[in-house]
Amino acid sequence: MSENVHLWGGADVVITDAMTKDLELWQGNPPIVIGAGKVEFAGRQVVCTKLAKELSYIFYELKDIFQEYIDYNNKYEFYGRLASAARMADINQDEKNVLIETINEAKRIAEEIINIA
């Protein structure tokens, strides 16, 4: 992974290593909704983690992997679900699992795509 990874910002998700007042105001207070074994997104989200560059790298890689699936209509759900998964892992104070749970959520999304096709 390159040290020159830009922190992710797009589709109502921002990844950062330091929360600011502006980001708090932009985000508001989005709930994380968990139901039926999957994480749902809920509006604008900021993922604040020490692993911001690594998580951003994963988001960029998943953007490329899912490029045929992601469009203007579903990108908010796609990235929102990834962000919610990362935030849930962070709430549980397990920093390394922020990355693992993001990838696990991407796997769940891929399974859903396969089941729809």
Long-range contacts (C-beta under 8 A, 24 or more apart in sequence): 1-53, 1-54, 1-57, 2-57, 3-53, 5-53, 5-56, 5-57, 5-60, 6-56, 7-52, 7-53, 7-56, 8-55, 8-56, 8-59, 8-60, 10-75, 10-79, 11-75, 11-76, 11-78, 11-79, 11-80, 12-43, 12-44, 12-45, 12-76, 12-79, 12-80, 13-44, 13-45, 13-46, 13-47, 13-59, 13-79, 13-80, 13-82, 13-83, 14-44, 14-45, 14-46, 14-47, 15-46, 15-47, 15-49, 15-52, 15-55, 15-56, 15-59, 15-83, 16-46, 16-47, 16-48, 16-52, 17-48, 17-49, 17-50, 17-52, 17-53, 18-48, 19-46, 19-48, 23-48, 32-84, 32-87, 32-88, 32-91, 33-84, 34-88, 38-81, 38-108, 39-81, 39-84, 39-85, 39-88, 39-105, 40-80, 40-81, 40-84, 41-76, 41-77, 41-79, 41-80, 41-81, 41-83, 41-84, 42-80, 42-84, 43-80, 45-80, 45-83, 45-84, 45-87, 47-83, 47-86, 47-87, 47-90, 47-98, 48-90, 49-86, 49-90, 49-95, 49-98, 50-95, 51-95, 51-96, 51-98, 51-99, 54-99, 55-86, 55-98, 55-99, 55-102, 58-99, 58-102, 58-103, 59-102, 62-106, 65-106, 66-106, 66-109, 66-110, 69-113, 78-109, 81-105, 81-109, 82-106
